[in-house]
Amino acid sequence: MEKLIKAFTFSFIILSGILSFSQTKNENQRYIFFFHNKFVEENDLNVPHPEYGKAEYNEILESYRKDNFIVFSEKRKKNTNAVDYAEKITKQVKALIKKGVPPNHITVIGTSKGGYIAQFVSTYLSNPDVNFVFIGCFRDVDIQEIPDINFCGNILTIYEKSDIYGVSAIKRKETSKCKIEHFKEIELNTNLKHGFLYKALDEWIVPSKKWANGNYELN
């Protein structure tokens, strides 16, 4: 996992999928786990998508870092199994909580395939206080095709009206068994189709930052 953090506040090492770290005391520090889409997983970052253009992965991470979030992210290996990866990340989130980080100071954000990984983390972690942002990663058929997902946490979903790969996730909320204290949805109108999540757009990054900071009204 890339060390996408500020060295003077935080350092970490991944050993067999377990997160270990040393941390200076900062009760207000917020943490983000960010998972990119499938195209980034399958291609070099300098390869543009034929329809959507360059995937601005590093620009997205930098935007979060500029607002003082400690960001955990990596460019996943091709053909990464979403379930296995989510299980690894769940262990890492639990490790942070065990070290004393408040669950509501941790936000798991994912776009497209990364959003499905984030949904599985929500399911496996089953902690109602952790924040999640699912971006462009729900279709109505998911209820039948991926029945094991169970939303749990403070949930923000963001989808683009012109994107056939992401729609309102209200149906998943209604089928989830965990109590969800905070839930909001945002429908964007960028007309960029699925390409909206390739870009470091304020339209989805700004509300995700607010959510990660505990601003559940998105004021």
C-alpha positions, 0 to 999 in steps of 0.5 A: 500500500502506498504511503500516501500520508504526512510522515510527521503525523503518521506512518504505517506498514502492511504486513500480511494484510494487517495494518500497524502504525505509530501515531502522534496524538491528534483527537481530531484527525480524520482518515480515509480509505479510498478505492479506485475503479476497475479501469485504474486496476487494469491499466497504467495511470498514463493510459486514457480511457477511450471514452472518459479520458484520463483517470485522475487517481492521484489528483483525487488523493491529493485533493483529500490530502490537501484537506488534511485527511490521512489517506490509505490507498493503492493501485490494486493489482489486475483482477483483484478479488473484491471480496478478498480485498474487502476482508483485508481492508476490514482488518485494517479498519479494525486495527485503527479502531483498536488503536483508539481511532474513533470509528466516525473519524474513519471514512471508506470511499469507493468509486465503481468497482472500488465502491463495491469493495467499500460496500463489502467492507461496510458489510463485513465491518458491521460498525454503524459508526464508520462513514462510507461513501459509495460512488457510481456503484449500484444497479437495481439488479444488485439486489438479486445478483449480490444479495450478501451486501448489507449496508452498515454505517453512515452512508452517503451514495453519489450517482450521476443521472447519465450513468447507467452503472450507478443509480439510487441505492435506496433499495439496498438501504431498505434491504439492509438489516443494520440500523443506519443513523445517517443516510443521504443520496446525491444525484449529479447532472454532469452529463459525463456518464460513468466518466464523472468518477474518473475526474477529481470533480468537486461535485462528488469530492466536496460532499465526500469530504463533508461526510468524512468530517461528520457533516451529515447534513452536507451543509 
